[in-house]
Amino acid sequence: MNSSFNQKNHPHRRYNPLLDEWILVSPQRANRPWQGQTEKVAEEKLPAHDPNCYLCSGNVRINGNKNPDYQGVFVFENDFGSLMRDDVEFSEERSDFFSLKPERGINRVICFSENHSLTLPEMEVADIKKVVDVWQEQYKDLGFEDYINHVQIFENKGQVMGCSNPHPHGQIWAQSSVPSNVLRTQENLKKYFEKNGASLLEDYVKKELEINERIILDNDDFVALVPFWAVWPYETMIISKRKIASLTEFSEAEKLSLASIIKDLTTKYDNLFEISFPYSAGIHQSPTDGKSHPEWHFHMHFYPPLLRSAEVKKFMVGYEMLAEPQRDITPEQSAEILKNLSTNHYKDK
């Protein structure tokens, strides 16, 4: 006898319109929000200034350059960048199996604060707004380079995400090509825009606000939500309510709103397991290739790996590597958990 489908109980696949791919959801493996013990891990208390940290103000970096005695945000070119500015001579040869081409680019590091011990959720909104200001300035500055066609702003937080230094910082990789995932997103945004004459994410946000199942935070200019197609257990997106193609279009009020929702969202993350919550986060926005991109809509992804506690992580292995992404806890369940968490940091209790 066939039973009626229930997305809270039955395995199903969900479509991601940004990447044109599906994910497998298996709620029967975790068909109710997890309410077990919160495990705390021992966290090292960091000093406001670490004489051995190459990102702290006034310290000498590994290559011998000395940081200024900066206050607030500090930007410098990565001493060990993954890209190079050099324009090399190259005769492109294409084949079915052995195609390659040089890639030019610029790598920069953004220190969010001179205070070595802070993370974004522990900073004041006004100070996070200064980070957003610098994101905007760097996007404009790098975008003016004639060979830079994409500017990727991101942050890796926590050792589990490969972050080699706890000092609060992010990175920018600006390059001559539009990267594969961004290009896929652009193609799908464009397909929707040409078909509907509207922004995919603007229409999506309107529907999410109507349903109100996956909304975590909401202010005048942005929403933070768990995407319907989220892969990671507590994956989220921040999306502008207004159709904004890139940081260049942000008003002062919108930059302050973005800073505020980043602080509240990352505070909720820290409060989930009462640890400094690891994640990879990054901004998707219009390329800087000089072309018109009416399809683009600013959004920011957060990909945290933790699943049930500070010591239990989600791994993309086996089926995920060979077939397609899979998750157990549903996006609706993780959204409900995050929504109910306080925006007052657990360290301030």
C-alpha positions as CSV (number, residue, x, y, z in Angstrom):
1,M,0.0,0.0,0.0
2,N,1.4,3.4,-1.0
3,S,1.5,6.1,1.6
4,S,1.2,9.8,0.8
5,F,4.4,11.7,0.3
6,N,5.5,13.9,3.2
7,Q,8.7,16.0,2.8
8,K,9.3,15.8,6.5
9,N,9.4,12.0,6.5
10,H,10.2,10.7,3.0
11,P,13.4,10.9,1.0
12,H,13.3,13.4,-1.9
13,R,15.4,15.5,-4.2
14,R,15.4,19.3,-4.2
15,Y,16.3,21.5,-7.2
16,N,18.9,24.3,-6.9
17,P,18.1,26.9,-9.6
18,L,21.3,28.8,-9.0
19,L,23.5,25.8,-10.0
20,D,21.0,23.8,-12.0
21,E,21.6,20.7,-9.9
22,W,19.7,18.5,-7.4
23,I,20.4,17.4,-3.9
24,L,19.1,14.4,-2.0
25,V,17.3,15.0,1.3
26,S,16.8,12.0,3.7
27,P,14.7,13.4,6.6
28,Q,13.9,9.9,7.9
29,R,17.5,9.7,9.2
30,A,16.9,12.8,11.3
31,N,13.2,13.5,11.1
32,R,13.1,15.9,14.1
33,P,15.3,18.8,15.2
34,W,18.2,17.5,17.2
35,Q,17.9,18.4,20.9
36,G,20.7,16.4,22.4
37,Q,23.6,17.6,24.6
38,T,25.5,20.6,23.5
39,E,29.2,19.6,23.6
40,K,31.6,22.4,24.4
41,V,35.2,22.3,23.2
42,A,38.0,24.0,25.0
43,E,38.7,27.3,23.3
44,E,42.0,29.1,23.6
45,K,41.7,32.6,25.0
46,L,43.4,34.8,22.5
47,P,45.2,38.0,23.4
48,A,44.2,41.4,21.8
49,H,47.7,41.5,20.3
50,D,49.9,38.5,19.5
51,P,53.6,39.3,19.0
52,N,54.0,36.1,16.9
53,C,51.0,36.8,14.6
54,Y,52.0,38.1,11.1
55,L,48.6,39.8,10.7
56,C,48.7,41.8,13.9
57,S,49.5,45.6,13.7
58,G,53.1,46.5,13.9
59,N,54.4,42.9,13.4
60,V,56.7,41.7,10.7
61,R,55.3,39.3,8.2
62,I,57.0,36.2,7.0
63,N,58.4,37.9,3.9
64,G,60.0,40.7,6.0
65,N,57.4,43.4,5.3
66,K,56.2,45.2,8.5
67,N,52.5,45.9,9.1
68,P,51.7,49.5,10.0
69,D,50.3,50.2,13.5
70,Y,46.8,50.0,12.0
71,Q,43.5,50.5,13.7
72,G,40.4,48.9,12.2
73,V,40.6,47.4,8.7
74,F,43.9,46.7,7.0
75,V,44.4,45.5,3.4
76,F,47.6,44.1,1.9
77,E,48.6,42.0,-1.1
78,N,48.9,38.3,-0.1
79,D,52.6,37.4,0.4
80,F,51.8,33.9,-0.8
81,G,49.1,34.5,-3.4
82,S,47.6,31.8,-5.6
83,L,47.6,34.1,-8.6
84,M,50.2,36.3,-10.3
85,R,49.9,39.7,-12.1
86,D,52.4,38.7,-14.8
87,D,51.2,38.7,-18.4
88,V,53.0,35.8,-20.0
89,E,53.3,34.9,-23.7
90,F,51.3,31.8,-24.5
91,S,50.0,30.1,-27.6
92,E,46.7,28.4,-26.7
93,E,46.3,24.9,-27.9
94,R,43.0,23.1,-27.4
95,S,42.4,19.4,-27.3
96,D,39.8,17.1,-26.0
97,F,41.9,16.2,-23.0
98,F,44.8,18.7,-22.5
99,S,43.5,22.3,-22.6
100,L,45.0,24.9,-20.4
101,K,45.6,28.6,-20.4
102,P,47.5,31.0,-18.0
103,E,45.5,32.8,-15.3
104,R,46.4,36.3,-14.1
105,G,45.2,37.8,-10.9
106,I,45.7,39.6,-7.6
107,N,45.3,38.2,-4.1
108,R,44.7,40.4,-1.1
109,V,44.2,39.9,2.6
110,I,41.7,42.0,4.6
111,C,42.3,42.2,8.4
112,F,38.9,43.0,9.9
113,S,40.4,44.5,13.1
114,E,43.6,45.2,14.9
115,N,42.2,43.1,17.8
116,H,43.6,39.6,17.4
117,S,41.0,38.1,19.7
118,L,37.9,39.2,17.9
119,T,35.7,37.5,15.2
120,L,32.9,39.1,13.2
121,P,30.1,38.3,15.7
122,E,32.1,39.8,18.5
123,M,32.7,43.1,16.6
124,E,30.4,46.1,16.8
125,V,28.1,46.7,13.9
126,A,29.8,50.0,13.1
127,D,33.1,48.2,12.8
128,I,31.7,45.4,10.6
129,K,30.3,48.3,8.5
130,K,33.9,49.4,8.0
131,V,34.7,46.0,6.6
132,V,31.8,46.2,4.2
133,D,33.1,49.7,3.2
134,V,36.4,48.1,2.3
135,W,34.8,45.3,0.4
136,Q,33.0,47.9,-1.7
137,E,36.3,49.9,-2.2
138,Q,38.3,46.8,-3.1
139,Y,35.6,45.5,-5.6
140,K,35.7,48.9,-7.3
141,D,39.5,49.2,-7.2
142,L,40.2,45.7,-8.5
143,G,37.4,45.8,-11.0
144,F,39.1,48.8,-12.8
145,E,42.1,46.6,-13.7
146,D,41.6,45.9,-17.4
147,Y,42.4,42.2,-17.1
148,I,40.3,41.5,-13.9
149,N,36.9,40.0,-14.8
150,H,35.9,38.6,-11.4
151,V,36.4,39.6,-7.8
152,Q,35.8,36.9,-5.2
153,I,35.5,38.2,-1.6
154,F,35.4,35.5,1.1
155,E,36.3,34.4,4.6
156,N,37.4,31.0,5.9
157,K,36.8,30.9,9.7
158,G,38.2,28.2,11.9
159,Q,41.0,25.6,11.6
160,V,38.5,23.0,10.3
161,M,38.0,25.3,7.3
162,G,41.7,25.4,6.7
163,C,42.2,28.8,8.3
164,S,45.9,29.0,9.2
165,N,45.6,32.1,11.5
166,P,42.9,33.0,14.0
167,H,43.4,36.8,13.5
168,P,40.0,38.1,12.1
169,H,40.6,38.3,8.4
170,G,39.2,37.5,4.9
171,Q,40.6,37.3,1.4
172,I,40.0,38.6,-2.1
173,W,40.9,36.7,-5.2
174,A,40.6,38.8,-8.3
175,Q,41.2,37.1,-11.6
176,S,41.0,37.3,-15.4
177,S,38.4,34.5,-15.7
178,V,35.0,34.1,-14.3
179,P,35.2,31.0,-12.1
180,S,33.2,27.9,-12.9
181,N,30.6,28.0,-10.1
182,V,30.1,31.8,-10.6
183,L,29.7,31.2,-14.3
184,R,27.1,28.5,-13.7
185,T,25.2,30.8,-11.3
186,Q,25.3,33.6,-13.9
187,E,24.0,31.4,-16.7
188,N,21.0,30.3,-14.5
189,L,20.3,33.8,-13.3
190,K,20.4,35.0,-17.0
191,K,18.1,32.1,-18.1
192,Y,15.5,33.1,-15.5
193,F,15.8,36.8,-16.3
194,E,15.4,36.4,-20.0
195,K,12.4,34.1,-19.5
196,N,10.6,36.2,-16.8
197,G,12.1,39.7,-17.1
198,A,12.8,39.6,-13.3
199,S,15.6,38.6,-10.9
200,L,15.5,35.0,-9.8
201,L,16.6,35.8,-6.3
202,E,14.2,38.8,-6.0
203,D,11.3,36.5,-6.8
204,Y,12.7,33.8,-4.6
205,V,13.0,36.1,-1.6
206,K,9.4,37.3,-2.0
207,K,8.2,33.7,-2.0
208,E,10.3,32.8,1.1
209,L,9.0,35.8,3.0
210,E,5.4,34.8,2.1
211,I,6.0,31.2,3.3
212,N,8.2,32.2,6.3
213,E,9.5,28.6,6.9
214,R,13.2,29.2,6.2
215,I,13.7,32.9,7.1
216,I,16.1,33.3,10.0
217,L,16.6,37.1,10.1
218,D,15.0,40.0,8.2
219,N,15.7,43.7,8.2
220,D,14.9,46.7,5.9
221,D,17.4,45.7,3.2
222,F,18.3,42.0,3.6
223,V,17.1,38.6,4.6
224,A,19.1,35.7,6.0
225,L,17.6,32.3,5.3
226,V,18.3,28.6,4.9
227,P,18.0,28.0,1.1
228,F,15.3,25.5,0.1
229,W,18.1,23.6,-1.6
230,A,20.8,23.9,1.1
231,V,23.4,21.2,1.2
232,W,25.3,21.8,4.4
233,P,23.3,21.3,7.7
234,Y,23.3,24.9,8.7
235,E,24.0,26.5,5.3
236,T,22.5,30.0,4.9
237,M,22.3,32.9,2.5
238,I,22.1,36.6,2.9
239,I,20.2,38.1,0.0
240,S,19.4,41.8,-0.7
241,K,15.7,42.6,-0.9
242,R,16.5,45.2,-3.6
243,K,17.8,43.9,-6.9
244,I,21.4,45.0,-6.5
245,A,24.0,43.6,-8.9
246,S,27.1,44.4,-6.8
247,L,28.6,46.2,-3.9
248,T,29.1,49.3,-6.0
249,E,25.3,50.0,-5.8
250,F,25.0,49.9,-2.0
251,S,23.9,53.0,-0.2
252,E,25.3,53.8,3.3
253,A,22.1,52.6,4.9
254,E,22.3,49.2,3.0
255,K,25.9,48.7,4.0
256,L,24.9,49.3,7.6
257,S,22.0,46.8,7.2
258,L,24.4,44.2,5.8
259,A,26.8,44.7,8.7
260,S,23.9,44.3,11.1
261,I,22.6,41.1,9.6
262,I,26.1,39.6,9.3
263,K,26.7,40.2,13.0
264,D,23.3,38.7,14.0
265,L,23.7,35.7,11.8
266,T,27.2,34.8,12.9
267,T,26.2,35.4,16.5
268,K,23.5,32.8,16.1
269,Y,26.0,30.4,14.6
270,D,28.3,30.9,17.7
271,N,25.3,30.4,20.0
272,L,24.3,27.1,18.3
273,F,27.0,25.0,20.0
274,E,28.5,27.8,22.1
275,I,31.8,27.8,20.2
276,S,33.4,30.1,17.7
277,F,31.5,28.6,14.8
278,P,33.6,27.7,11.7
279,Y,32.4,28.4,8.2
280,S,33.4,29.4,4.7
281,A,31.5,32.5,3.5
282,G,31.7,34.5,0.4
283,I,29.9,37.1,-1.8
284,H,28.4,36.4,-5.2
285,Q,27.9,39.5,-7.3
286,S,28.3,40.8,-10.9
287,P,31.6,40.1,-12.7
288,T,33.8,43.1,-13.4
289,D,34.2,42.3,-17.1
290,G,32.7,45.6,-18.4
291,K,29.6,43.9,-19.7
292,S,26.0,44.6,-18.7
293,H,24.6,42.0,-16.3
294,P,21.0,42.8,-15.5
295,E,20.5,39.2,-14.3
296,W,22.8,39.6,-11.3
297,H,21.5,39.9,-7.7
298,F,23.8,40.3,-4.7
299,H,23.9,37.4,-2.3
300,M,26.3,36.0,0.3
301,H,26.8,32.3,1.1
302,F,27.7,30.7,4.4
303,Y,28.8,27.1,4.4
304,P,29.4,25.7,8.0
305,P,30.5,22.1,8.4
306,L,29.2,21.4,11.9
307,L,26.3,19.0,12.2
308,R,25.3,17.9,15.8
309,S,27.9,19.5,18.0
310,A,31.2,21.2,18.0
311,E,32.8,17.8,17.4
312,V,30.5,16.3,14.8
313,K,30.9,17.5,11.3
314,K,29.3,16.9,8.0
315,F,31.6,15.3,5.4
316,M,31.1,15.3,1.7
317,V,32.2,11.7,1.0
318,G,31.1,8.6,-0.8
319,Y,27.7,9.3,-2.3
320,E,28.2,13.0,-2.3
321,M,31.5,12.8,-4.1
322,L,30.3,10.2,-6.6
323,A,26.6,11.0,-7.1
324,E,25.2,14.3,-5.7
325,P,25.0,16.3,-2.5
326,Q,22.9,14.8,0.4
327,R,21.6,16.0,3.7
328,D,19.6,14.5,6.6
329,I,18.2,17.3,8.7
330,T,15.8,19.3,6.4
331,P,16.4,23.0,5.6
332,E,13.2,23.8,7.5
333,Q,14.4,22.1,10.6
334,S,17.8,23.8,10.6
335,A,16.1,27.2,9.9
336,E,13.8,26.7,12.9
337,I,16.8,26.0,15.2
338,L,18.8,29.0,13.9
339,K,15.7,31.3,14.1
340,N,15.1,30.5,17.7
341,L,18.7,31.3,18.8
342,S,19.5,34.5,20.5
343,T,21.5,37.3,18.8
344,N,23.2,38.0,22.2
345,H,26.5,36.3,22.1
346,Y,27.0,33.4,24.5
347,K,30.2,34.9,25.8
348,D,28.2,37.8,27.1
349,K,25.9,35.8,29.3
